[in-house]
Amino acid sequence: DSINAEYGEEKSLIQKWYDDYKLESKKIYDEQVQHYLEVHHKAYIQDLEEKKRLTKMSGAASKFEERIMARRLESYNKLKEEHDTRIAEIKIRREAALKVEEERKRKQLEEEERIRGEEEER
């Protein structure tokens, strides 16, 4: 019977230890969950604030981008106009040079025909 008594005592000690262990484990788990929730809630709040800040910046960034693009377009149009003007001037000079060359060739042919005509008359 003393064996049964010792076993009963040990059983109750083991049960008490197990119950204490379960309570301690649950307490630790609850603390970890609470800590996790607090950390993630703080991160969530920070993310919302960052989103709000970036949203404000986004509007400013869009306006800045629009100003930059307007300046670039203005610069592009100015350069394109200058380029088109230069191309037009080059075309005019080429056409004038072609007319001069055609006139020179025409006069040369007339001169050659005149000379041939004079030689044939002799």
DSSP file with accessible surface (Angstrom, degrees, kcal/mol):
  #  RESIDUE AA STRUCTURE BP1 BP2  ACC     N-H-->O    O-->H-N    N-H-->O    O-->H-N    TCO  KAPPA ALPHA  PHI   PSI    X-CA   Y-CA   Z-CA
    1    1 A D     >        0   0  165      0, 0.0     4,-2.3     0, 0.0     5,-0.1   0.000 360.0 360.0 360.0 -29.6    0.0    0.0    0.0
    2    2 A S  H  >  +     0   0   82      2,-0.2     4,-2.7     1,-0.2     5,-0.2   0.837 360.0  54.1 -66.3 -28.7    2.9    2.3    0.6
    3    3 A I  H  > S+     0   0  126      2,-0.2     4,-2.8     1,-0.2    -1,-0.2   0.937 109.1  47.2 -67.6 -43.5    3.8    1.8   -3.1
    4    4 A N  H  > S+     0   0  109      2,-0.2     4,-2.6     1,-0.2    -2,-0.2   0.889 112.7  50.0 -64.0 -37.0    0.3    2.9   -4.1
    5    5 A A  H  X S+     0   0   57     -4,-2.3     4,-2.6     2,-0.2    -2,-0.2   0.928 112.2  46.4 -67.4 -44.1    0.5    5.9   -1.7
    6    6 A E  H  X S+     0   0  111     -4,-2.7     4,-3.0     2,-0.2     5,-0.2   0.912 113.4  49.8 -63.5 -41.7    3.9    6.9   -3.2
    7    7 A Y  H  X S+     0   0  142     -4,-2.8     4,-2.9     2,-0.2    -2,-0.2   0.919 111.2  48.9 -62.4 -42.0    2.5    6.4   -6.7
    8    8 A G  H  X S+     0   0   36     -4,-2.6     4,-2.4     2,-0.2    -2,-0.2   0.897 112.6  48.2 -64.7 -40.9   -0.6    8.5   -5.8
    9    9 A E  H  X S+     0   0  129     -4,-2.6     4,-2.4     2,-0.2    -2,-0.2   0.934 114.4  45.4 -64.0 -46.4    1.7   11.2   -4.3
   10   10 A E  H  X S+     0   0  105     -4,-3.0     4,-3.4     2,-0.2     5,-0.2   0.903 111.2  53.7 -63.1 -40.1    3.9   11.2   -7.4
   11   11 A K  H  X S+     0   0  127     -4,-2.9     4,-2.8    -5,-0.2    -1,-0.2   0.929 110.4  45.8 -62.0 -43.6    0.9   11.2   -9.6
   12   12 A S  H  X S+     0   0   71     -4,-2.4     4,-2.7     2,-0.2    -1,-0.2   0.891 114.2  49.1 -68.0 -36.6   -0.5   14.3   -7.9
   13   13 A L  H  X S+     0   0  109     -4,-2.4     4,-3.0     2,-0.2    -2,-0.2   0.926 113.2  46.7 -65.9 -42.8    3.0   16.0   -8.0
   14   14 A I  H  X S+     0   0  106     -4,-3.4     4,-3.0     2,-0.2    -2,-0.2   0.930 113.0  49.3 -64.8 -41.4    3.4   15.2  -11.7
   15   15 A Q  H  X S+     0   0   97     -4,-2.8     4,-2.8    -5,-0.2    -2,-0.2   0.925 112.6  47.5 -63.0 -43.7   -0.2   16.4  -12.4
   16   16 A K  H  X S+     0   0  118     -4,-2.7     4,-2.8     2,-0.2     5,-0.2   0.930 113.3  48.1 -62.8 -45.7    0.5   19.6  -10.5
   17   17 A W  H  X S+     0   0  164     -4,-3.0     4,-2.8     2,-0.2    -2,-0.2   0.933 113.1  48.4 -59.9 -44.0    3.8   20.1  -12.4
   18   18 A Y  H  X S+     0   0  110     -4,-3.0     4,-2.8     2,-0.2    -2,-0.2   0.919 112.1  48.4 -64.0 -43.1    2.1   19.4  -15.7
   19   19 A D  H  X S+     0   0   62     -4,-2.8     4,-2.6     2,-0.2    -2,-0.2   0.927 113.2  47.5 -63.8 -42.8   -0.7   21.9  -14.8
   20   20 A D  H  X S+     0   0   78     -4,-2.8     4,-2.8     2,-0.2     5,-0.2   0.912 112.1  50.7 -61.9 -43.0    1.8   24.5  -13.8
   21   21 A Y  H  X S+     0   0  128     -4,-2.8     4,-2.9    -5,-0.2    -2,-0.2   0.925 110.8  48.4 -61.0 -45.5    3.8   23.8  -17.0
   22   22 A K  H  X S+     0   0  105     -4,-2.8     4,-2.7     2,-0.2    -2,-0.2   0.922 113.0  47.8 -61.2 -44.6    0.6   24.2  -19.1
   23   23 A L  H  X S+     0   0  122     -4,-2.6     4,-2.6     2,-0.2    -2,-0.2   0.928 114.0  46.6 -62.6 -44.6   -0.3   27.5  -17.3
   24   24 A E  H  X S+     0   0   99     -4,-2.8     4,-2.8     2,-0.2     5,-0.2   0.921 113.3  49.0 -64.3 -43.3    3.2   28.8  -17.8
   25   25 A S  H  X S+     0   0   45     -4,-2.9     4,-2.9    -5,-0.2    -2,-0.2   0.917 112.3  48.3 -62.0 -43.6    3.3   27.8  -21.5
   26   26 A K  H  X S+     0   0  125     -4,-2.7     4,-3.0    -5,-0.2    -2,-0.2   0.916 111.4  50.8 -64.2 -39.9   -0.1   29.4  -22.1
   27   27 A K  H  X S+     0   0  111     -4,-2.6     4,-2.5     2,-0.2    -2,-0.2   0.941 112.6  45.5 -63.0 -46.5    1.1   32.6  -20.3
   28   28 A I  H  X S+     0   0   71     -4,-2.8     4,-2.6     2,-0.2    -2,-0.2   0.931 114.0  49.4 -62.0 -44.7    4.2   32.7  -22.5
   29   29 A Y  H  X S+     0   0  143     -4,-2.9     4,-2.8     1,-0.2     5,-0.2   0.938 111.0  49.1 -60.2 -46.7    2.2   31.9  -25.6
   30   30 A D  H  X S+     0   0   73     -4,-3.0     4,-2.7     1,-0.2    -1,-0.2   0.906 111.4  50.1 -61.2 -40.7   -0.3   34.7  -24.8
   31   31 A E  H  X S+     0   0  109     -4,-2.5     4,-2.7     2,-0.2    -1,-0.2   0.913 111.5  48.5 -63.5 -42.3    2.5   37.2  -24.2
   32   32 A Q  H  X S+     0   0  121     -4,-2.6     4,-2.8     2,-0.2    -2,-0.2   0.918 112.4  47.8 -64.9 -42.6    4.1   36.2  -27.5
   33   33 A V  H  X S+     0   0   49     -4,-2.8     4,-2.9     2,-0.2    -2,-0.2   0.933 112.9  49.0 -62.6 -45.0    0.8   36.7  -29.3
   34   34 A Q  H  X S+     0   0  100     -4,-2.7     4,-2.5    -5,-0.2    -2,-0.2   0.927 112.6  47.7 -61.1 -44.5    0.2   40.0  -27.6
   35   35 A H  H  X S+     0   0  121     -4,-2.7     4,-2.8     2,-0.2     5,-0.2   0.926 111.9  50.4 -61.7 -45.1    3.7   41.2  -28.5
   36   36 A Y  H  X S+     0   0  135     -4,-2.8     4,-2.6     1,-0.2     5,-0.2   0.930 111.5  48.0 -57.9 -47.1    3.2   40.0  -32.1
   37   37 A L  H  X S+     0   0   93     -4,-2.9     4,-2.4     1,-0.2    -1,-0.2   0.910 112.6  48.5 -63.8 -41.7   -0.1   41.9  -32.3
   38   38 A E  H  X S+     0   0   91     -4,-2.5     4,-2.6     2,-0.2    -2,-0.2   0.937 112.7  47.7 -63.4 -46.6    1.4   45.1  -30.9
   39   39 A V  H  X S+     0   0   64     -4,-2.8     4,-2.4     1,-0.2    -2,-0.2   0.939 115.5  44.4 -60.9 -46.5    4.4   45.0  -33.2
   40   40 A H  H  X S+     0   0   90     -4,-2.6     4,-2.4    -5,-0.2    -1,-0.2   0.849 111.5  52.9 -71.4 -31.1    2.2   44.4  -36.3
   41   41 A H  H  X S+     0   0  117     -4,-2.4     4,-2.6    -5,-0.2    -1,-0.2   0.934 110.3  48.2 -67.3 -42.9   -0.3   47.0  -35.2
   42   42 A K  H  X S+     0   0  137     -4,-2.6     4,-2.7     1,-0.2    -2,-0.2   0.918 112.3  49.2 -61.5 -43.3    2.5   49.6  -34.9
   43   43 A A  H  X S+     0   0   32     -4,-2.4     4,-2.7     2,-0.2    -1,-0.2   0.909 110.3  51.4 -62.2 -39.6    3.9   48.5  -38.3
   44   44 A Y  H  X S+     0   0  132     -4,-2.4     4,-2.4     2,-0.2    -2,-0.2   0.937 110.5  47.7 -62.4 -45.7    0.4   48.9  -39.7
   45   45 A I  H  X S+     0   0   62     -4,-2.6     4,-2.4     1,-0.2    -2,-0.2   0.932 112.8  49.0 -62.0 -44.3    0.0   52.4  -38.3
   46   46 A Q  H  X S+     0   0  125     -4,-2.7     4,-2.7     1,-0.2    -1,-0.2   0.908 109.7  52.2 -62.4 -40.8    3.4   53.3  -39.6
   47   47 A D  H  X S+     0   0  106     -4,-2.7     4,-2.5     2,-0.2    -1,-0.2   0.898 108.9  50.2 -62.8 -39.7    2.5   51.9  -43.0
   48   48 A L  H  X S+     0   0   74     -4,-2.4     4,-2.4     2,-0.2    -2,-0.2   0.919 111.8  47.5 -64.3 -42.5   -0.7   54.0  -43.1
   49   49 A E  H  X S+     0   0  118     -4,-2.4     4,-2.6     2,-0.2    -2,-0.2   0.910 112.5  49.4 -64.4 -41.4    1.3   57.2  -42.2
   50   50 A E  H  X S+     0   0   82     -4,-2.7     4,-3.0     2,-0.2     5,-0.2   0.903 110.3  51.0 -63.5 -40.6    3.9   56.4  -44.8
   51   51 A K  H  X S+     0   0  139     -4,-2.5     4,-2.4     2,-0.2    -2,-0.2   0.921 110.4  48.9 -62.2 -43.9    1.1   55.9  -47.4
   52   52 A K  H  X S+     0   0  134     -4,-2.4     4,-2.0     2,-0.2    -2,-0.2   0.931 113.2  47.5 -62.0 -43.8   -0.4   59.2  -46.4
   53   53 A R  H  X S+     0   0  114     -4,-2.6     4,-2.4     1,-0.2    -2,-0.2   0.933 113.5  47.1 -63.5 -45.2    3.0   60.9  -46.8
   54   54 A L  H  X S+     0   0   81     -4,-3.0     4,-2.6     1,-0.2    -1,-0.2   0.853 107.8  56.5 -67.3 -33.5    3.7   59.3  -50.1
   55   55 A T  H  X S+     0   0   89     -4,-2.4     4,-1.5    -5,-0.2    -1,-0.2   0.925 109.2  46.4 -63.3 -42.7    0.2   60.2  -51.4
   56   56 A K  H  X S+     0   0  154     -4,-2.0     4,-1.6     1,-0.2    -2,-0.2   0.927 114.5  47.7 -62.5 -43.8    0.9   63.8  -50.6
   57   57 A M  H  X S+     0   0   97     -4,-2.4     4,-3.4     1,-0.2     5,-0.2   0.845 103.4  63.0 -65.8 -33.9    4.3   63.5  -52.3
   58   58 A S  H  X S+     0   0   69     -4,-2.6     4,-2.5     1,-0.2    -1,-0.2   0.909 102.7  48.8 -59.8 -41.7    2.8   61.8  -55.3
   59   59 A G  H  X S+     0   0   35     -4,-1.5     4,-2.2     2,-0.2    -1,-0.2   0.934 114.2  45.5 -63.4 -44.4    0.8   64.9  -56.1
   60   60 A A  H  X S+     0   0   62     -4,-1.6     4,-2.5     1,-0.2    -2,-0.2   0.911 112.5  51.5 -65.0 -40.3    3.9   67.0  -55.8
   61   61 A A  H  X S+     0   0   55     -4,-3.4     4,-2.9     1,-0.2    -2,-0.2   0.901 108.7  51.3 -64.8 -38.7    5.9   64.6  -57.9
   62   62 A S  H  X S+     0   0   49     -4,-2.5     4,-2.6    -5,-0.2    -1,-0.2   0.928 111.0  47.5 -64.3 -44.2    3.2   64.6  -60.6
   63   63 A K  H  X S+     0   0  137     -4,-2.2     4,-2.3     2,-0.2    -2,-0.2   0.917 112.8  49.2 -63.1 -41.7    3.2   68.3  -60.8
   64   64 A F  H  X S+     0   0  112     -4,-2.5     4,-2.6     1,-0.2    -2,-0.2   0.938 111.6  48.9 -61.6 -45.8    7.0   68.3  -60.9
   65   65 A E  H  X S+     0   0  125     -4,-2.9     4,-2.9     1,-0.2     5,-0.2   0.904 109.7  52.1 -61.9 -40.9    7.0   65.7  -63.6
   66   66 A E  H  X S+     0   0  132     -4,-2.6     4,-2.4     2,-0.2    -1,-0.2   0.915 110.1  48.5 -62.0 -42.4    4.4   67.8  -65.6
   67   67 A R  H  X S+     0   0  132     -4,-2.3     4,-2.4     2,-0.2    -2,-0.2   0.926 113.0  47.6 -63.3 -44.6    6.6   70.9  -65.4
   68   68 A I  H  X S+     0   0   39     -4,-2.6     4,-2.7     1,-0.2    -2,-0.2   0.935 112.8  48.2 -61.7 -46.5    9.7   69.0  -66.5
   69   69 A M  H  X S+     0   0   95     -4,-2.9     4,-2.6     1,-0.2    -1,-0.2   0.883 109.9  52.8 -64.2 -36.3    7.8   67.4  -69.4
   70   70 A A  H  X S+     0   0   57     -4,-2.4     4,-2.6    -5,-0.2    -1,-0.2   0.933 111.0  47.2 -64.4 -43.0    6.4   70.8  -70.4
   71   71 A R  H  X S+     0   0  145     -4,-2.4     4,-2.7     2,-0.2    -2,-0.2   0.914 112.5  49.4 -63.8 -42.5   10.0   72.2  -70.5
   72   72 A R  H  X S+     0   0  160     -4,-2.7     4,-2.9     2,-0.2    -2,-0.2   0.909 111.4  48.9 -63.2 -41.4   11.2   69.3  -72.4
   73   73 A L  H  X S+     0   0  103     -4,-2.6     4,-3.0     2,-0.2    -2,-0.2   0.924 111.8  49.2 -64.4 -42.7    8.4   69.6  -75.0
   74   74 A E  H  X S+     0   0  144     -4,-2.6     4,-2.3     2,-0.2    -2,-0.2   0.935 113.5  46.3 -61.0 -46.4    9.1   73.3  -75.3
   75   75 A S  H  X S+     0   0   66     -4,-2.7     4,-2.7     1,-0.2     5,-0.2   0.921 112.9  50.0 -62.3 -43.6   12.8   72.6  -75.8
   76   76 A Y  H  X S+     0   0  134     -4,-2.9     4,-2.9     1,-0.2     5,-0.2   0.932 110.6  49.2 -60.7 -47.2   12.1   69.8  -78.3
   77   77 A N  H  X S+     0   0   83     -4,-3.0     4,-2.4     2,-0.2    -1,-0.2   0.898 111.7  49.5 -61.6 -39.9    9.7   72.0  -80.3
   78   78 A K  H  X S+     0   0  135     -4,-2.3     4,-2.4    -5,-0.2    -2,-0.2   0.945 113.5  45.4 -63.8 -47.4   12.3   74.8  -80.4
   79   79 A L  H  X S+     0   0  100     -4,-2.7     4,-2.7     1,-0.2    -2,-0.2   0.899 112.7  51.3 -63.7 -38.9   15.0   72.5  -81.6
   80   80 A K  H  X S+     0   0   88     -4,-2.9     4,-3.1    -5,-0.2    -1,-0.2   0.919 109.5  50.0 -64.8 -41.5   12.7   70.9  -84.2
   81   81 A E  H  X S+     0   0  136     -4,-2.4     4,-2.4    -5,-0.2    -2,-0.2   0.932 111.9  47.8 -62.8 -44.3   11.8   74.3  -85.5
   82   82 A E  H  X S+     0   0   78     -4,-2.4     4,-2.5     2,-0.2    -2,-0.2   0.919 113.2  48.8 -61.6 -43.1   15.5   75.2  -85.8
   83   83 A H  H  X S+     0   0   89     -4,-2.7     4,-2.6     2,-0.2    -2,-0.2   0.930 111.0  49.2 -62.0 -47.1   16.2   71.9  -87.5
   84   84 A D  H  X S+     0   0   73     -4,-3.1     4,-2.5     1,-0.2    -1,-0.2   0.889 110.8  51.2 -61.3 -39.1   13.3   72.3  -90.0
   85   85 A T  H  X S+     0   0   66     -4,-2.4     4,-2.5     2,-0.2    -1,-0.2   0.932 110.7  48.1 -63.2 -45.5   14.5   75.8  -90.8
   86   86 A R  H  X S+     0   0  129     -4,-2.5     4,-2.6     1,-0.2    -2,-0.2   0.916 111.8  49.9 -61.8 -42.3   18.0   74.6  -91.5
   87   87 A I  H  X S+     0   0   63     -4,-2.6     4,-2.5     1,-0.2    -1,-0.2   0.922 110.5  49.9 -62.6 -43.9   16.7   71.8  -93.7
   88   88 A A  H  X S+     0   0   49     -4,-2.5     4,-2.4     1,-0.2    -1,-0.2   0.919 111.1  49.3 -61.9 -42.7   14.6   74.3  -95.6
   89   89 A E  H  X S+     0   0   94     -4,-2.5     4,-2.6     2,-0.2    -2,-0.2   0.911 110.5  50.5 -62.5 -41.9   17.6   76.6  -96.1
   90   90 A I  H  X S+     0   0   63     -4,-2.6     4,-2.7     2,-0.2    -2,-0.2   0.922 110.3  50.1 -62.6 -42.3   19.7   73.6  -97.3
   91   91 A K  H  X S+     0   0  125     -4,-2.5     4,-2.8     2,-0.2    -2,-0.2   0.919 110.5  49.5 -61.6 -43.8   17.0   72.6  -99.8
   92   92 A I  H  X S+     0   0  109     -4,-2.4     4,-2.6     2,-0.2    -2,-0.2   0.928 112.1  47.9 -62.0 -44.7   16.8   76.2 -101.1
   93   93 A R  H  X S+     0   0  153     -4,-2.6     4,-2.8     1,-0.2    -2,-0.2   0.911 112.8  49.0 -63.3 -40.9   20.6   76.3 -101.5
   94   94 A R  H  X S+     0   0  171     -4,-2.7     4,-2.9     2,-0.2    -2,-0.2   0.918 111.6  48.5 -64.3 -44.8   20.6   72.9 -103.3
   95   95 A E  H  X S+     0   0  114     -4,-2.8     4,-2.4     2,-0.2    -2,-0.2   0.916 113.2  47.8 -61.3 -42.1   17.8   74.0 -105.6
   96   96 A A  H  X S+     0   0   51     -4,-2.6     4,-2.6     2,-0.2    -2,-0.2   0.925 112.3  49.2 -63.8 -42.9   19.6   77.2 -106.4
   97   97 A A  H  X S+     0   0   60     -4,-2.8     4,-2.7     1,-0.2    -2,-0.2   0.904 110.7  50.8 -64.0 -38.7   22.9   75.3 -107.0
   98   98 A L  H  X S+     0   0  104     -4,-2.9     4,-3.1     2,-0.2    -1,-0.2   0.916 110.2  49.2 -64.3 -41.8   21.0   72.9 -109.3
   99   99 A K  H  X S+     0   0  144     -4,-2.4     4,-2.8     2,-0.2    -2,-0.2   0.926 112.0  48.6 -62.8 -42.8   19.5   75.7 -111.3
  100  100 A V  H  X S+     0   0  100     -4,-2.6     4,-2.7     2,-0.2    -2,-0.2   0.930 113.6  47.0 -61.9 -44.9   23.0   77.4 -111.6
  101  101 A E  H  X S+     0   0   71     -4,-2.7     4,-2.8     2,-0.2    -2,-0.2   0.912 112.7  48.9 -64.7 -43.2   24.5   74.1 -112.7
  102  102 A E  H  X S+     0   0  128     -4,-3.1     4,-2.7     2,-0.2    -2,-0.2   0.916 112.3  49.0 -62.4 -41.7   21.6   73.4 -115.2
  103  103 A E  H  X S+     0   0   74     -4,-2.8     4,-2.7    -5,-0.2    -2,-0.2   0.915 111.4  49.6 -63.7 -42.1   22.1   77.0 -116.6
  104  104 A R  H  X S+     0   0  120     -4,-2.7     4,-2.6     2,-0.2    -2,-0.2   0.938 112.8  46.6 -62.5 -44.5   25.8   76.4 -116.9
  105  105 A K  H  X S+     0   0  112     -4,-2.8     4,-2.8     2,-0.2    -2,-0.2   0.903 112.1  51.1 -64.7 -40.5   25.3   73.1 -118.7
  106  106 A R  H  X S+     0   0  104     -4,-2.7     4,-2.7     2,-0.2    -2,-0.2   0.949 112.3  45.8 -62.3 -44.2   22.7   74.7 -121.0
  107  107 A K  H  X S+     0   0  123     -4,-2.7     4,-2.8     2,-0.2    -2,-0.2   0.899 112.2  51.7 -65.6 -38.3   25.0   77.5 -121.9
  108  108 A Q  H  X S+     0   0   87     -4,-2.6     4,-2.9    -5,-0.2    -1,-0.2   0.925 111.1  47.4 -64.5 -42.9   27.9   75.1 -122.4
  109  109 A L  H  X S+     0   0   95     -4,-2.8     4,-2.8     2,-0.2    -2,-0.2   0.916 112.4  49.5 -64.1 -42.5   25.7   73.0 -124.8
  110  110 A E  H  X S+     0   0   98     -4,-2.7     4,-2.7     2,-0.2    -2,-0.2   0.919 112.2  48.5 -60.6 -42.2   24.6   76.2 -126.6
  111  111 A E  H  X S+     0   0   83     -4,-2.8     4,-2.9     2,-0.2    -2,-0.2   0.921 112.0  48.5 -65.0 -42.8   28.3   77.2 -126.9
  112  112 A E  H  X S+     0   0   75     -4,-2.9     4,-2.6     1,-0.2    -2,-0.2   0.906 113.1  47.7 -63.6 -40.8   29.3   73.7 -128.2
  113  113 A E  H  X S+     0   0  120     -4,-2.8     4,-2.8     2,-0.2    -1,-0.2   0.899 111.7  50.5 -65.8 -40.0   26.4   73.8 -130.7
  114  114 A R  H  X S+     0   0  114     -4,-2.7     4,-2.5    -5,-0.2    -2,-0.2   0.941 111.9  47.2 -62.7 -44.1   27.4   77.3 -131.8
  115  115 A I  H  X S+     0   0   67     -4,-2.9     4,-2.5     2,-0.2    -2,-0.2   0.927 113.6  47.9 -64.7 -42.9   31.0   76.2 -132.3
  116  116 A R  H  X S+     0   0  131     -4,-2.6     4,-2.4     1,-0.2    -1,-0.2   0.904 111.2  51.7 -61.6 -42.5   29.9   73.1 -134.2
  117  117 A G  H  X S+     0   0   25     -4,-2.8     4,-1.7     2,-0.2    -1,-0.2   0.914 110.8  47.2 -62.8 -40.7   27.6   75.2 -136.3
  118  118 A E  H  X S+     0   0   76     -4,-2.5     4,-1.1     1,-0.2    -2,-0.2   0.896 112.3  49.9 -67.6 -39.4   30.5   77.6 -137.1
  119  119 A E  H  < S+     0   0  119     -4,-2.5     3,-0.2     1,-0.2    -1,-0.2   0.878 109.6  51.3 -68.1 -36.7   32.8   74.7 -137.9
  120  120 A E  H  < S+     0   0  158     -4,-2.4    -1,-0.2     1,-0.2    -2,-0.2   0.853 105.2  56.7 -70.4 -31.1   30.2   73.1 -140.2
  121  121 A E  H  <        0   0  166     -4,-1.7    -1,-0.2    -5,-0.2    -2,-0.2   0.809 360.0 360.0 -69.4 -26.7   29.8   76.4 -142.1
  122  122 A R     <        0   0  223     -4,-1.1    -3,-0.1    -3,-0.2    -2,-0.1   0.457 360.0 360.0 -77.5 360.0   33.5   76.5 -142.9
